[in-house]
Amino acid sequence: MKRHIEMLDALFKHATEGIVVVDGGGNIFMVNPKARLMFGYDEGELIGEKIEVLVPRRHAKAHVQNRVGYSQGPHARGMGSSLDLFARRSDGSEFPVEVSLSPFSTSEGDFVVSFIVDITERKKQEDAIRVANQEIQKLNAELEERVEQRTRELGEAMRKLEESQHEVMRALEKERELNDMKSKFVTIASHEFRTPLATILSSASLIGRYSRTEDEDKRQKHVLRIKSAVNNLTEILNDFLSIGKLEEGKVHTVPVEVNLPDFCKDLIEEIRGVCKDQQRIYFEHQGPEDAWLDKQLLKNVTINLLSNAIKYSEAGTSIYLRTRTDEETVYFEIEDQGIGIPEKDQPYVFDRFFRAQNAGNAQGTGLGLNIVKKYIDLLNGEITFKSEFGKGTTFYVKLPNHKQVLV
């Protein structure tokens, strides 16, 4: 028995954990050397003191209540594994601890033995690990941000590369279109210029032969043929000049106040000279007479549409020019009784160089309606048509009235 007591005493004295035994009243009954060293007290100095002397002052009151509650149902348990516990040294300094409690009873009463471990070094290591983890997380976040940034930069570089490729493809397509246009221009110019030039040459030669007064009718006939051929050449050149200016972006809109009845009557008078025998142009207007439009572009559009109506209609037919206005919109309608446009050709009417299959030998470059469409687009308008093969065509033009903007 003595040997057992000696062994227990040795364990108590040489334990690497602090051991504090407290009686049922919370008084310190025993303290091993490790605990005295841990808390900074001399031998016997803690005996009889309340256990709260080892608890931080801010927690002392709550500790008394917890201790009383524990004494009513004592059981072995650990403390500090899930929350931070601190103990107080004799000099008032604090240090982190883990505590486990074990109640026991003797002939002298009930006691609780506390095993106390100073975890200062462990906390330092945990803090170091936490700081290291924070640094790692920070580095990871920075790395992710860099990866995202590089990904964005790579995406932007790819987008710019694709745009460059698209630009190159558009430039190549533009070049192909230009080459195609040049080829068609050469073909059309060589054909369209040859006929009126041959007419001018032959008529000029024949005029010289009619020197007598009675040959005046023949001379006038050839003079008219020369004038008609010159007009054809002028139309062709105007078409090519117009398409060139449009392609270069040199055409701009300048709305002015236009009296539509006066404007249309002047156009009809100007174009009447190219009408075929017994062709008539009728004009009608509804609504306010004045509108705000680009007069020059409007003239180009109307002259082109009326010229087509005259060109593709037989002698003795009627052509109708109708206009209508309201506060926001101006409407034009050009109706003819001509050859019409075949249904299969209608989707391509506004394409460059396109000519319907039934155009026959009528002079033209295939640019007129393409130019008209571009002019109307510049004016922020719309153009549509309906046509019946062999019965005629009606074009509908809808343009914004800029009066509200400018007034």
C-alpha positions as CSV (number, residue, x, y, z in Angstrom):
1,M,0.0,0.0,0.0
2,K,2.9,2.3,0.9
3,R,4.4,1.6,-2.5
4,H,1.2,2.6,-4.3
5,I,1.1,5.8,-2.4
6,E,4.6,6.6,-3.3
7,M,3.9,5.9,-6.9
8,L,0.9,8.1,-6.9
9,D,2.9,10.8,-5.2
10,A,5.6,10.6,-7.8
11,L,3.1,10.7,-10.6
12,F,1.5,13.8,-9.0
13,K,4.8,15.6,-8.5
14,H,6.4,14.7,-11.9
15,A,3.4,14.9,-14.2
16,T,3.9,17.1,-17.3
17,E,0.4,18.5,-16.9
18,G,-0.6,20.9,-14.2
19,I,-2.9,19.3,-11.6
20,V,-5.1,21.2,-9.3
21,V,-7.4,19.5,-6.8
22,V,-10.4,21.5,-5.5
23,D,-12.8,20.6,-2.8
24,G,-16.6,20.9,-2.9
25,G,-16.4,24.6,-1.9
26,G,-14.1,25.6,-4.7
27,N,-11.1,25.8,-2.5
28,I,-7.7,24.7,-3.8
29,F,-6.7,21.5,-1.9
30,M,-3.6,20.3,-3.8
31,V,-1.4,21.7,-6.5
32,N,1.4,19.8,-8.2
33,P,4.8,21.4,-9.1
34,K,3.9,21.7,-12.8
35,A,0.8,23.7,-11.9
36,R,2.7,26.0,-9.5
37,L,5.3,26.6,-12.2
38,M,2.7,27.2,-14.8
39,F,0.8,29.8,-12.7
40,G,3.9,31.3,-11.1
41,Y,3.2,30.5,-7.4
42,D,5.5,29.2,-4.7
43,E,4.9,25.9,-2.8
44,G,1.9,26.2,-0.5
45,E,0.9,29.6,-1.7
46,L,-2.2,28.5,-3.6
47,I,-3.5,26.1,-0.9
48,G,-6.8,27.3,0.5
49,E,-7.4,29.9,-2.2
50,K,-10.5,29.8,-4.3
51,I,-10.0,28.3,-7.7
52,E,-11.2,31.7,-9.3
53,V,-7.7,33.0,-8.4
54,L,-6.5,31.1,-11.5
55,V,-9.3,32.4,-13.7
56,P,-9.1,35.8,-15.6
57,R,-10.9,38.4,-13.5
58,R,-13.4,39.1,-16.3
59,H,-14.6,35.5,-16.1
60,A,-14.4,35.0,-12.3
61,K,-18.0,35.8,-11.5
62,A,-19.3,33.5,-14.3
63,H,-16.9,30.8,-13.3
64,V,-18.4,30.8,-9.7
65,Q,-21.9,30.2,-11.2
66,N,-20.5,27.5,-13.6
67,R,-18.7,25.8,-10.7
68,V,-21.8,25.7,-8.5
69,G,-23.8,24.3,-11.4
70,Y,-21.1,21.7,-12.1
71,S,-21.1,20.6,-8.4
72,Q,-24.7,19.7,-8.6
73,G,-24.0,17.1,-11.3
74,P,-20.3,16.5,-11.4
75,H,-19.0,14.3,-14.3
76,A,-15.7,13.9,-16.1
77,R,-15.4,16.3,-19.0
78,G,-12.9,18.2,-21.1
79,M,-12.9,22.0,-21.5
80,G,-11.4,24.2,-24.1
81,S,-11.5,21.9,-27.1
82,S,-14.3,23.9,-28.8
83,L,-13.7,27.3,-27.3
84,D,-10.8,29.4,-26.1
85,L,-10.0,29.1,-22.4
86,F,-7.5,31.3,-20.6
87,A,-5.9,31.0,-17.2
88,R,-4.4,33.8,-15.0
89,R,-0.9,33.7,-13.6
90,S,0.2,35.3,-10.3
91,D,1.4,38.4,-12.1
92,G,-2.1,38.8,-13.8
93,S,-0.9,37.7,-17.2
94,E,-3.1,35.3,-19.1
95,F,-2.3,32.2,-21.2
96,P,-4.4,29.8,-23.2
97,V,-5.2,26.4,-21.6
98,E,-7.1,23.2,-22.1
99,V,-8.7,21.8,-18.9
100,S,-10.3,18.5,-18.1
101,L,-12.3,17.8,-15.0
102,S,-12.7,14.6,-13.1
103,P,-14.8,14.4,-9.9
104,F,-14.0,11.9,-7.1
105,S,-15.0,11.3,-3.5
106,T,-13.1,10.4,-0.4
107,S,-13.8,10.0,3.3
108,E,-12.9,13.7,3.6
109,G,-15.5,14.8,1.1
110,D,-16.1,15.5,-2.6
111,F,-13.3,16.8,-4.8
112,V,-12.6,17.7,-8.4
113,V,-9.2,17.2,-10.0
114,S,-8.3,19.6,-12.9
115,F,-5.7,18.6,-15.4
116,I,-4.4,21.8,-17.0
117,V,-2.3,22.0,-20.2
118,D,-0.6,25.2,-21.3
119,I,-1.3,25.4,-25.0
120,T,0.6,28.7,-25.7
121,E,3.0,27.1,-28.1
122,R,0.2,25.2,-29.8
123,K,-1.8,28.4,-30.2
124,K,1.3,30.1,-31.7
125,Q,1.6,27.2,-34.2
126,E,-2.1,27.4,-34.9
127,D,-1.8,31.2,-35.4
128,A,1.2,30.7,-37.7
129,I,-0.8,28.0,-39.6
130,R,-3.8,30.3,-39.8
131,V,-1.6,33.2,-41.0
132,A,0.0,30.8,-43.5
133,N,-3.4,29.6,-44.7
134,Q,-4.5,33.2,-45.1
135,E,-1.4,33.9,-47.1
136,I,-2.1,30.8,-49.2
137,Q,-5.7,31.9,-49.7
138,K,-4.5,35.4,-50.6
139,L,-2.0,33.9,-53.1
140,N,-4.6,31.6,-54.5
141,A,-7.0,34.5,-54.9
142,E,-4.3,36.5,-56.6
143,L,-3.4,33.6,-58.7
144,E,-7.1,33.1,-59.7
145,E,-7.4,36.8,-60.5
146,R,-4.3,36.6,-62.6
147,V,-5.6,33.5,-64.4
148,E,-9.0,35.3,-64.9
149,Q,-7.1,38.4,-66.1
150,R,-5.0,36.4,-68.5
151,T,-8.1,34.5,-69.6
152,R,-9.8,37.9,-70.3
153,E,-6.7,39.2,-72.1
154,L,-6.5,36.0,-74.1
155,G,-10.3,36.3,-74.9
156,E,-9.8,39.9,-75.9
157,A,-6.8,39.0,-78.0
158,M,-8.8,36.2,-79.7
159,R,-11.8,38.6,-80.2
160,K,-9.5,41.2,-81.8
161,L,-7.9,38.4,-83.9
162,E,-11.4,37.3,-85.1
163,E,-12.3,40.9,-85.8
164,S,-9.1,41.3,-87.8
165,Q,-9.9,38.1,-89.7
166,H,-13.4,39.4,-90.3
167,E,-11.9,42.8,-91.5
168,V,-9.6,40.9,-93.8
169,M,-12.5,38.8,-95.1
170,R,-14.6,41.9,-95.6
171,A,-11.8,43.6,-97.3
172,L,-11.3,40.6,-99.6
173,E,-15.0,40.5,-100.2
174,K,-15.0,44.2,-101.0
175,E,-12.1,43.7,-103.3
176,R,-14.0,40.8,-105.1
177,E,-17.1,43.0,-105.3
178,L,-15.0,45.8,-106.7
179,N,-13.3,43.5,-109.3
180,D,-16.7,42.1,-110.2
181,M,-18.1,45.7,-110.5
182,K,-15.1,46.6,-112.7
183,S,-15.7,43.6,-114.9
184,K,-19.4,44.3,-115.2
185,F,-18.6,48.0,-115.8
186,V,-16.3,47.1,-118.7
187,T,-18.9,44.7,-120.1
188,I,-21.8,47.1,-119.8
189,A,-19.8,50.2,-120.8
190,S,-18.5,48.5,-123.9
191,H,-22.0,47.4,-124.9
192,E,-24.0,50.5,-123.7
193,F,-21.6,53.0,-125.0
194,R,-21.1,51.3,-128.4
195,T,-24.7,51.6,-129.4
196,P,-25.3,55.3,-128.9
197,L,-21.8,56.1,-130.2
198,A,-22.6,54.2,-133.4
199,T,-25.9,56.0,-133.6
200,I,-24.2,59.4,-133.2
201,L,-21.5,58.5,-135.8
202,S,-23.9,57.2,-138.4
203,S,-26.4,60.1,-138.0
204,A,-23.6,62.7,-138.1
205,S,-22.4,61.1,-141.3
206,L,-25.8,61.1,-142.9
207,I,-26.7,64.7,-141.9
208,G,-23.8,65.8,-144.1
209,R,-25.5,64.2,-147.1
210,Y,-28.8,66.1,-146.6
211,S,-27.8,69.5,-147.9
212,R,-31.0,70.4,-149.7
213,T,-33.9,72.3,-148.1
214,E,-36.3,69.5,-148.8
215,D,-34.1,67.2,-146.7
216,E,-34.8,69.1,-143.5
217,D,-37.1,66.4,-142.1
218,K,-34.4,63.8,-142.6
219,R,-31.8,66.1,-140.9
220,Q,-34.1,66.7,-137.9
221,K,-34.7,63.0,-137.6
222,H,-31.0,62.3,-137.3
223,V,-30.5,65.3,-135.0
224,L,-33.1,63.8,-132.7
225,R,-31.3,60.4,-132.9
226,I,-28.1,62.1,-131.9
227,K,-29.8,63.9,-128.9
228,S,-31.4,60.7,-127.8
229,A,-28.0,58.9,-128.0
230,V,-26.3,61.7,-126.0
231,N,-29.0,61.5,-123.4
232,N,-28.5,57.7,-123.1
233,L,-24.7,58.3,-122.7
234,T,-25.4,61.0,-120.0
235,E,-27.7,58.6,-118.1
236,I,-25.0,55.9,-118.1
237,L,-22.3,58.2,-116.9
238,N,-24.6,59.7,-114.3
239,D,-25.3,56.2,-113.0
240,F,-21.7,55.3,-112.6
241,L,-20.8,58.7,-111.1
242,S,-23.7,58.3,-108.6
243,I,-22.7,54.8,-107.5
244,G,-19.1,56.0,-107.1
245,K,-20.1,58.9,-104.8
246,L,-22.4,56.6,-102.8
247,E,-19.7,54.0,-102.3
248,E,-17.3,56.7,-101.1
249,G,-19.8,58.1,-98.7
250,K,-19.8,61.5,-100.4
251,V,-23.5,61.9,-100.6
252,H,-25.2,63.7,-97.6
253,T,-28.7,64.7,-97.0
254,V,-29.8,68.4,-96.6
255,P,-33.5,68.7,-96.0
256,V,-35.2,71.9,-97.3
257,E,-38.7,73.1,-97.5
258,V,-40.2,71.8,-100.8
259,N,-43.6,72.6,-102.4
260,L,-44.4,69.2,-103.7
261,P,-46.9,70.1,-106.5
262,D,-44.5,72.7,-107.9
263,F,-41.6,70.3,-107.6
264,C,-43.4,67.4,-109.3
265,K,-44.8,69.6,-112.1
266,D,-41.3,70.9,-112.9
267,L,-40.0,67.3,-113.0
268,I,-42.7,66.2,-115.3
269,E,-42.0,69.2,-117.6
270,E,-38.3,68.4,-117.6
271,I,-38.8,64.7,-118.4
272,R,-41.6,65.1,-120.9
273,G,-39.1,65.5,-123.7
274,V,-38.1,61.8,-123.4
275,C,-41.7,60.5,-123.4
276,K,-42.7,58.2,-126.2
277,D,-45.4,59.2,-128.7
278,Q,-48.7,59.9,-127.0
279,Q,-47.3,58.9,-123.5
280,R,-48.9,61.0,-120.8
281,I,-47.8,61.7,-117.2
282,Y,-50.6,62.5,-114.8
283,F,-50.0,64.1,-111.3
284,E,-52.1,64.0,-108.2
285,H,-51.5,65.4,-104.7
286,Q,-53.2,65.0,-101.3
287,G,-52.5,66.8,-98.0
288,P,-50.3,69.8,-97.2
289,E,-48.3,71.0,-100.2
290,D,-45.1,71.8,-98.3
291,A,-42.7,69.2,-96.8
292,W,-39.1,69.1,-95.6
293,L,-37.0,66.8,-97.8
294,D,-33.6,66.7,-99.5
295,K,-34.6,68.2,-102.8
296,Q,-31.7,67.0,-104.9
297,L,-31.9,63.3,-103.8
298,L,-35.7,63.4,-104.1
299,K,-35.2,64.7,-107.7
300,N,-32.8,61.9,-108.5
301,V,-35.1,59.3,-107.1
302,T,-38.2,60.6,-108.9
303,I,-36.5,61.2,-112.3
304,N,-35.1,57.7,-112.2
305,L,-38.4,56.0,-111.4
306,L,-40.3,58.1,-114.0
307,S,-37.5,57.4,-116.6
308,N,-38.0,53.6,-116.0
309,A,-41.8,54.0,-116.3
310,I,-41.3,55.8,-119.7
311,K,-38.6,53.4,-120.9
312,Y,-40.5,50.2,-120.1
313,S,-43.9,51.4,-121.3
314,E,-45.3,51.4,-124.8
315,A,-46.2,54.6,-126.7
316,G,-49.7,55.9,-125.9
317,T,-49.7,54.6,-122.3
318,S,-50.3,56.6,-119.2
319,I,-48.0,57.1,-116.2
320,Y,-49.2,58.3,-112.8
321,L,-47.2,60.3,-110.2
322,R,-49.1,60.6,-107.0
323,T,-48.0,62.3,-103.8
324,R,-49.5,62.5,-100.3
325,T,-48.3,64.2,-97.1
326,D,-49.0,64.3,-93.4
327,E,-47.2,65.8,-90.5
328,E,-44.6,63.0,-90.2
329,T,-44.5,61.3,-93.7
330,V,-44.3,62.0,-97.4
331,Y,-45.6,59.3,-99.8
332,F,-44.7,58.9,-103.5
333,E,-46.4,56.5,-105.9
334,I,-45.2,56.0,-109.5
335,E,-47.5,53.7,-111.6
336,D,-47.0,52.7,-115.2
337,Q,-48.7,50.4,-117.7
338,G,-45.5,48.8,-119.0
339,I,-44.1,45.4,-119.4
340,G,-44.0,44.6,-115.7
341,I,-41.4,42.6,-113.8
342,P,-41.4,38.8,-114.0
343,E,-42.2,37.3,-110.6
344,K,-38.9,35.3,-110.4
345,D,-36.9,38.5,-111.1
346,Q,-38.7,40.6,-108.4
347,P,-36.4,39.7,-105.4
348,Y,-33.4,41.0,-107.3
349,V,-34.8,44.3,-108.6
350,F,-32.6,46.5,-106.3
351,D,-29.4,44.5,-106.9
352,R,-26.5,46.2,-108.6
353,F,-26.3,45.5,-112.4
354,F,-29.5,43.4,-112.3
355,R,-31.8,43.7,-115.3
356,A,-35.0,41.7,-115.7
357,Q,-35.1,39.1,-118.4
358,N,-37.8,40.9,-120.3
359,A,-35.9,44.2,-120.4
360,G,-35.0,43.4,-124.0
361,N,-33.0,46.0,-125.9
362,A,-34.0,48.9,-123.6
363,Q,-30.9,51.0,-122.8
364,G,-29.7,50.7,-119.2
365,T,-26.9,49.8,-116.8
366,G,-28.9,47.9,-114.2
367,L,-27.7,50.5,-111.6
368,G,-30.8,52.8,-111.6
369,L,-32.9,51.0,-109.0
370,N,-29.9,50.1,-106.9
371,I,-29.0,53.8,-106.7
372,V,-32.6,54.7,-105.9
373,K,-32.6,52.2,-103.0
374,K,-29.3,53.7,-101.6
375,Y,-30.7,57.2,-101.9
376,I,-33.9,56.3,-100.0
377,D,-31.8,54.5,-97.4
378,L,-29.8,57.7,-96.9
379,L,-33.2,59.5,-96.5
380,N,-34.2,57.0,-93.8
381,G,-37.1,56.0,-96.1
382,E,-38.6,52.9,-97.6
383,I,-39.3,51.7,-101.1
384,T,-41.5,48.8,-102.2
385,F,-43.3,47.8,-105.4
386,K,-45.9,45.6,-106.9
387,S,-45.7,44.4,-110.4
388,E,-47.7,42.1,-112.8
389,F,-45.9,40.7,-115.8
390,G,-47.2,42.4,-119.0
391,K,-49.5,44.8,-117.1
392,G,-47.3,47.3,-115.3
393,T,-45.5,48.2,-112.2
394,T,-46.1,50.6,-109.3
395,F,-43.3,51.8,-107.0
396,Y,-44.2,53.1,-103.5
397,V,-41.8,55.5,-101.7
398,K,-42.2,56.5,-98.0
399,L,-40.0,59.3,-96.7
400,P,-39.9,61.0,-93.3
401,N,-41.1,64.6,-93.2
402,H,-38.3,66.4,-91.3
403,K,-40.4,69.5,-90.6
404,Q,-40.9,68.7,-86.9
405,V,-37.1,68.3,-86.3
406,L,-36.1,71.5,-88.1
407,V,-38.8,74.0,-87.2
